[in-house]
Structures are given as C-alpha cells and as structure tokens.
C-alpha cells in the first residue's frame, strides 16, 4: 500500500528528495513545506477506502497465487534467463 501511494504521489516524492539533496544537513528546516505536502498526499491515499480496497484485492490475489504455486510474487515477477 505504501509503495503504491508513493507511486501516485511521485511529484511530491521528487520535490522532497530534491530538496533534501540540495539542503543536506539543513533539510529538517528547509524542507518542511515539501515534507508536509508529501505527508498530506500519502495520508489522503491511506484514508481513501477505494484505494484501500484496491490494495487489499491485489494482496489477496497475490496470496492466492502464492498458495497455488508456492512461489512469492517477487520471484514470479523476475525475468527468467534467456540463455536456457
């Protein structure tokens, strides 16, 4: 859920990351605005019931697939070597 929300808030994530890289040690002071915008965006998705249901259904689908195959989603999504 966290990763999907970060993808959807990519603009805020990029702004915050850029600010942190530019500010270095002073990022706590200088990047408050960007941090607040990022938190606000992420919180909006976390509280959205439709987004929650979407993530829940995706999780249940992955769990069902794991129970059938015994292969975790990360392993399934990796590409197989082409020189077989």
MMTF fields as JSON, N, C-alpha, C and O atoms, coordinates in Angstrom:
{
  "mmtfVersion": "1.0.0",
  "mmtfProducer": "UNKNOWN",
  "numBonds": 335,
  "numAtoms": 336,
  "numGroups": 84,
  "numChains": 1,
  "numModels": 1,
  "chainsPerModel": [1],
  "groupsPerChain": [84],
  "chainIdList": ["A"],
  "bondAtomList": [4, 2, 8, 6, 12, 10, 16, 14, 20, 18, 24, 22, 28, 26, 32, 30, 36, 34, 40, 38, 44, 42, 48, 46, 52, 50, 56, 54, 60, 58, 64, 62, 68, 66, 72, 70, 76, 74, 80, 78, 84, 82, 88, 86, 92, 90, 96, 94, 100, 98, 104, 102, 108, 106, 112, 110, 116, 114, 120, 118, 124, 122, 128, 126, 132, 130, 136, 134, 140, 138, 144, 142, 148, 146, 152, 150, 156, 154, 160, 158, 164, 162, 168, 166, 172, 170, 176, 174, 180, 178, 184, 182, 188, 186, 192, 190, 196, 194, 200, 198, 204, 202, 208, 206, 212, 210, 216, 214, 220, 218, 224, 222, 228, 226, 232, 230, 236, 234, 240, 238, 244, 242, 248, 246, 252, 250, 256, 254, 260, 258, 264, 262, 268, 266, 272, 270, 276, 274, 280, 278, 284, 282, 288, 286, 292, 290, 296, 294, 300, 298, 304, 302, 308, 306, 312, 310, 316, 314, 320, 318, 324, 322, 328, 326, 332, 330],
  "bondOrderList": [1, 1, 1, 1, 1, 1, 1, 1, 1, 1, 1, 1, 1, 1, 1, 1, 1, 1, 1, 1, 1, 1, 1, 1, 1, 1, 1, 1, 1, 1, 1, 1, 1, 1, 1, 1, 1, 1, 1, 1, 1, 1, 1, 1, 1, 1, 1, 1, 1, 1, 1, 1, 1, 1, 1, 1, 1, 1, 1, 1, 1, 1, 1, 1, 1, 1, 1, 1, 1, 1, 1, 1, 1, 1, 1, 1, 1, 1, 1, 1, 1, 1, 1],
  "groupList": [{"groupName": "UNK", "atomNameList": ["N", "CA", "C", "O"], "elementList": ["N", "C", "C", "O"], "formalChargeList": [0, 0, 0, 0], "bondAtomList": [1, 0, 2, 1, 3, 2], "bondOrderList": [1, 1, 2], "singleLetterCode": "X", "chemCompType": "L-PEPTIDE LINKING"}],
  "groupTypeList": [0, 0, 0, 0, 0, 0, 0, 0, 0, 0, 0, 0, 0, 0, 0, 0, 0, 0, 0, 0, 0, 0, 0, 0, 0, 0, 0, 0, 0, 0, 0, 0, 0, 0, 0, 0, 0, 0, 0, 0, 0, 0, 0, 0, 0, 0, 0, 0, 0, 0, 0, 0, 0, 0, 0, 0, 0, 0, 0, 0, 0, 0, 0, 0, 0, 0, 0, 0, 0, 0, 0, 0, 0, 0, 0, 0, 0, 0, 0, 0, 0, 0, 0, 0],
  "groupIdList": [1, 2, 3, 4, 5, 6, 7, 8, 9, 10, 11, 12, 13, 14, 15, 16, 17, 18, 19, 20, 21, 22, 23, 24, 25, 26, 27, 28, 29, 30, 31, 32, 33, 34, 35, 36, 37, 38, 39, 40, 41, 42, 43, 44, 45, 46, 47, 48, 49, 50, 51, 52, 53, 54, 55, 56, 57, 58, 59, 60, 61, 62, 63, 64, 65, 66, 67, 68, 69, 70, 71, 72, 73, 74, 75, 76, 77, 78, 79, 80, 81, 82, 83, 84],
  "secStructList": [7, 2, 2, 2, 2, 2, 2, 2, 6, 2, 2, 2, 2, 2, 2, 2, 2, 2, 2, 2, 2, 2, 2, 4, 4, 4, 2, 2, 2, 2, 6, 2, 2, 2, 2, 2, 2, 2, 2, 2, 2, 2, 2, 2, 2, 2, 2, 7, 2, 2, 2, 2, 2, 2, 2, 2, 2, 2, 2, 2, 2, 2, 2, 2, 2, 2, 2, 2, 2, 7, 7, 7, 2, 2, 2, 2, 2, 1, 7, 7, 7, 1, 7, 7],
  "xCoordList": [0.836, 0.0, 0.884, 0.611, 1.937, 2.853, 3.526, 3.638, 3.971, 4.659, 3.723, 4.119, 2.485, 1.52, 1.216, 1.098, 1.091, 0.821, 2.004, 1.811, 3.227, 4.413, 4.449, 4.84, 4.043, 3.996, 3.004, 3.272, 1.875, 0.838, 1.174, 0.647, 2.032, 2.489, 3.905, 4.689, 4.225, 5.603, 6.113, 7.294, 5.25, 5.687, 6.15, 7.187, 5.395, 5.761, 7.02, 7.859, 7.145, 8.335, 9.566, 10.6, 9.453, 10.575, 10.943, 12.124, 9.939, 10.197, 10.925, 11.891, 10.458, 11.071, 12.494, 13.399, 12.694, 14.022, 14.993, 16.127, 14.54, 15.378, 15.763, 16.924, 14.817, 15.074, 16.082, 16.994, 15.922, 16.834, 18.258, 19.227, 18.372, 19.704, 20.369, 21.577, 19.59, 20.141, 20.465, 21.417, 19.692, 19.83, 20.777, 21.324, 20.97, 21.823, 21.504, 20.42, 22.412, 22.214, 21.087, 20.519, 20.76, 19.719, 18.336, 17.397, 18.217, 16.958, 15.775, 14.648, 16.01, 14.909, 14.235, 13.009, 15.016, 14.478, 13.954, 12.86, 14.735, 14.438, 13.369, 12.757, 13.132, 12.219, 10.888, 10.211, 10.517, 9.247, 8.045, 7.125, 8.054, 6.931, 6.778, 5.673, 7.885, 7.857, 7.459, 6.719, 7.958, 7.62, 6.127, 5.48, 5.595, 4.162, 3.305, 2.295, 3.719, 2.966, 2.99, 1.976, 4.133, 4.256, 3.391, 2.663, 3.459, 2.644, 1.159, 0.39, 0.766, -0.641, -1.119, -2.208, -0.304, -0.665, -0.772, -1.755, 0.228, 0.221, -0.958, -1.62, -1.216, -2.315, -3.659, -4.553, -3.797, -5.049, -5.293, -6.425, -4.239, -4.401, -4.643, -5.459, -3.941, -4.126, -5.548, -6.066, -6.175, -7.537, -8.623, -9.802, -8.252, -9.212, -9.688, -8.888, -10.98, -11.485, -11.344, -11.103, -11.486, -11.363, -9.924, -9.704, -8.958, -7.544, -7.223, -6.492, -7.764, -7.561, -8.095, -7.421, -9.29, -9.895, -9.088, -8.917, -8.596, -7.775, -6.514, -6.159, -5.854, -4.639, -4.958, -4.194, -6.079, -6.484, -6.744, -6.318, -7.441, -7.743, -6.461, -6.321, -5.542, -4.261, -3.49, -2.915, -3.488, -2.813, -3.448, -2.74, -4.77, -5.455, -5.188, -5.06, -5.104, -4.806, -3.385, -3.168, -2.422, -1.045, -0.941, -0.208, -1.678, -1.656, -2.231, -1.696, -3.323, -3.935, -2.967, -2.848, -2.281, -1.306, -0.15, 0.322, 0.298, 1.369, 0.925, 1.688, -0.301, -0.795, -0.917, -0.762, -1.197, -1.285, 0.097, 0.317, 1.027, 2.325, 3.44, 4.394, 3.337, 4.415, 5.558, 6.586, 5.375, 6.409, 5.987, 4.904, 6.83, 6.48, 6.363, 6.964, 5.593, 5.344, 6.634, 6.782, 7.564, 8.828, 9.593, 10.176, 9.595, 10.295, 9.57, 10.208, 8.233, 7.444, 7.65, 7.638, 7.84, 7.956, 9.352, 9.539, 10.333, 11.686, 11.739, 11.068, 12.545, 12.656, 13.523, 14.496, 13.149, 13.928, 15.117, 15.037, 16.22, 17.372, 16.995, 16.234, 17.513, 17.159, 18.03, 17.684, 19.157, 20.054, 19.813, 20.761, 18.605, 18.276, 18.494, 18.272],
  "yCoordList": [-1.184, 0.0, 1.252, 2.226, 1.198, 2.336, 2.605, 3.755, 1.545, 1.718, 2.274, 3.137, 1.78, 2.288, 3.759, 4.543, 4.132, 5.529, 6.408, 7.519, 5.92, 6.685, 6.88, 7.943, 5.858, 5.977, 7.06, 7.844, 7.095, 8.065, 9.473, 10.449, 9.587, 10.892, 11.179, 11.838, 10.696, 10.777, 12.213, 12.464, 13.147, 14.541, 15.07, 15.729, 14.789, 15.239, 14.525, 15.127, 13.243, 12.484, 13.095, 13.273, 13.415, 14.017, 15.376, 15.685, 16.189, 17.513, 17.387, 18.105, 16.481, 16.298, 15.765, 16.228, 14.802, 14.23, 15.29, 15.382, 16.084, 17.146, 18.145, 18.542, 18.543, 19.48, 18.913, 19.616, 17.653, 17.017, 16.949, 17.183, 16.628, 16.561, 17.926, 18.038, 18.957, 20.306, 20.874, 21.641, 20.508, 21.105, 20.342, 20.911, 19.075, 18.197, 18.271, 17.859, 18.78, 18.771, 19.677, 19.456, 20.683, 21.626, 21.226, 22.021, 19.995, 19.58, 19.624, 19.88, 19.381, 19.402, 20.769, 20.859, 21.808, 23.17, 23.586, 24.139, 23.318, 23.87, 23.111, 23.677, 21.866, 21.043, 20.767, 19.794, 21.584, 21.363, 21.431, 20.619, 22.388, 22.55, 21.303, 20.789, 20.828, 19.631, 18.389, 17.537, 18.296, 17.157, 17.158, 16.111, 18.323, 18.428, 18.045, 17.356, 18.502, 18.175, 16.671, 16.091, 16.047, 14.603, 13.852, 12.935, 14.223, 13.571, 13.713, 12.766, 14.894, 15.155, 14.264, 13.694, 14.147, 13.306, 11.839, 11.172, 11.339, 9.939, 9.647, 8.619, 10.537, 10.347, 10.31, 9.555, 11.126, 11.125, 9.749, 9.266, 9.116, 7.775, 6.733, 5.829, 6.849, 5.872, 5.894, 4.86, 7.045, 7.171, 6.916, 6.86, 6.761, 6.557, 5.103, 4.2, 4.863, 3.478, 2.746, 1.538, 3.44, 2.793, 2.322, 1.225, 3.142, 2.779, 1.595, 0.687, 1.604, 0.505, -0.802, -1.831, -0.751, -1.958, -2.45, -3.655, -1.523, -1.888, -2.633, -3.67, -2.102, -2.73, -4.069, -5.025, -4.135, -5.366, -6.47, -7.61, -6.125, -7.118, -7.595, -8.777, -6.677, -7.048, -7.999, -8.989, -7.688, -8.545, -9.936, -10.943, -9.991, -11.289, -12.109, -13.331, -11.442, -12.122, -12.701, -13.841, -11.911, -12.393, -13.544, -14.504, -13.452, -14.514, -15.8, -16.884, -15.678, -16.849, -17.51, -18.734, -16.693, -17.208, -17.904, -18.952, -17.326, -17.939, -19.29, -20.256, -19.349, -20.608, -21.694, -22.879, -21.283, -22.258, -22.743, -23.941, -21.802, -22.13, -22.302, -23.039, -21.636, -21.671, -20.734, -20.719, -19.945, -19.01, -17.591, -17.147, -16.873, -15.49, -14.585, -14.857, -13.518, -12.602, -12.011, -11.864, -11.669, -11.08, -12.035, -11.615, -13.305, -14.307, -14.523, -14.71, -14.496, -14.697, -13.57, -13.79, -12.362, -11.196, -11.024, -10.25, -11.733, -11.645, -12.332, -13.337, -11.771, -12.358, -13.619, -13.696, -14.576, -15.797, -15.552, -14.719, -16.257, -16.108, -16.499, -17.445, -15.791, -16.057, -17.113, -17.615, -17.469, -18.458, -19.853, -20.506, -20.322, -21.657, -22.687, -23.874],
  "zCoordList": [0.0, 0.0, 0.0, -0.701, 0.797, 0.893, -0.452, -0.876, -1.118, -2.396, -3.47, -4.254, -3.506, -4.48, -4.225, -5.167, -2.969, -2.631, -3.029, -3.523, -2.819, -3.221, -4.734, -5.216, -5.481, -6.942, -7.356, -8.266, -6.691, -7.047, -6.567, -7.1, -5.582, -5.077, -5.587, -4.903, -6.758, -7.245, -7.346, -7.105, -7.696, -7.811, -6.458, -6.373, -5.405, -4.06, -3.567, -2.896, -3.904, -3.523, -4.188, -3.544, -5.472, -6.192, -5.617, -5.454, -5.309, -4.733, -3.39, -3.131, -2.55, -1.236, -1.372, -0.678, -2.253, -2.469, -2.977, -2.508, -3.934, -4.484, -3.392, -3.297, -2.59, -1.501, -0.514, -0.079, -0.162, 0.794, 0.237, 0.959, -1.042, -1.651, -1.683, -1.474, -1.942, -2.022, -0.644, -0.502, 0.366, 1.697, 2.613, 3.558, 2.341, 3.14, 4.626, 5.038, 5.435, 6.887, 7.354, 8.423, 6.575, 6.97, 6.458, 6.504, 5.971, 5.349, 6.311, 5.886, 7.59, 8.561, 8.564, 8.617, 8.508, 8.497, 7.133, 7.02, 6.104, 4.778, 4.002, 3.096, 4.327, 3.525, 4.217, 3.885, 5.145, 5.866, 4.927, 5.03, 4.023, 3.097, 2.219, 2.049, 1.67, 0.807, 1.598, 1.105, 2.831, 3.68, 4.015, 3.992, 4.321, 4.633, 3.433, 3.574, 2.243, 1.028, 0.768, 0.378, 0.98, 0.784, 1.791, 1.412, 3.058, 4.085, 3.787, 3.95, 3.354, 3.039, 1.899, 1.963, 0.862, -0.282, 0.137, -0.186, 0.85, 1.276, 2.207, 2.067, 3.142, 4.086, 3.373, 3.756, 2.34, 1.581, 0.964, 0.958, 0.444, -0.122, 0.963, 0.782, 2.086, 3.163, 3.704, 4.125, 3.697, 4.235, 3.195, 3.543, 1.935, 0.851, 0.839, 0.597, 1.094, 1.139, -0.197, -0.208, -1.303, -2.611, -2.845, -3.359, -2.471, -2.6, -1.694, -2.089, -0.49, 0.449, -0.149, -0.106, -0.695, -1.279, -2.481, -2.665, -3.292, -4.451, -3.991, -4.551, -2.982, -2.454, -1.803, -1.932, -1.11, -0.449, -1.475, -1.29, -2.554, -3.58, -4.268, -4.582, -4.496, -5.105, -4.176, -4.627, -2.896, -1.926, -1.889, -1.902, -1.842, -1.783, -3.04, -2.973, -4.174, -5.433, -5.403, -5.814, -4.914, -4.803, -3.816, -4.054, -2.697, -1.692, -2.266, -2.033, -3.018, -3.638, -4.614, -4.651, -5.4, -6.367, -5.637, -6.077, -4.536, -3.752, -3.201, -3.214, -2.723, -2.153, -3.223, -2.932, -4.458, -5.548, -5.97, -6.146, -6.132, -6.714, -5.694, -5.943, -4.556, -3.58, -3.929, -3.253, -4.997, -5.441, -5.059, -5.442, -4.308, -3.934, -5.161, -6.2, -5.035, -6.147, -6.68, -7.893, -5.816, -6.265, -7.165, -8.164, -6.824, -7.638, -8.961, -9.997, -8.931, -10.14, -11.133, -12.344, -10.62, -11.482, -12.064, -13.003, -11.519, -12.059, -13.414, -13.649, -14.29, -15.631, -15.575, -14.825, -16.371, -16.468, -17.376, -18.28, -17.159, -18.042, -19.466, -19.666, -20.444, -21.831, -22.48, -23.549, -21.865, -22.459, -21.919, -21.483, -21.932, -21.418, -22.479, -22.241]
}
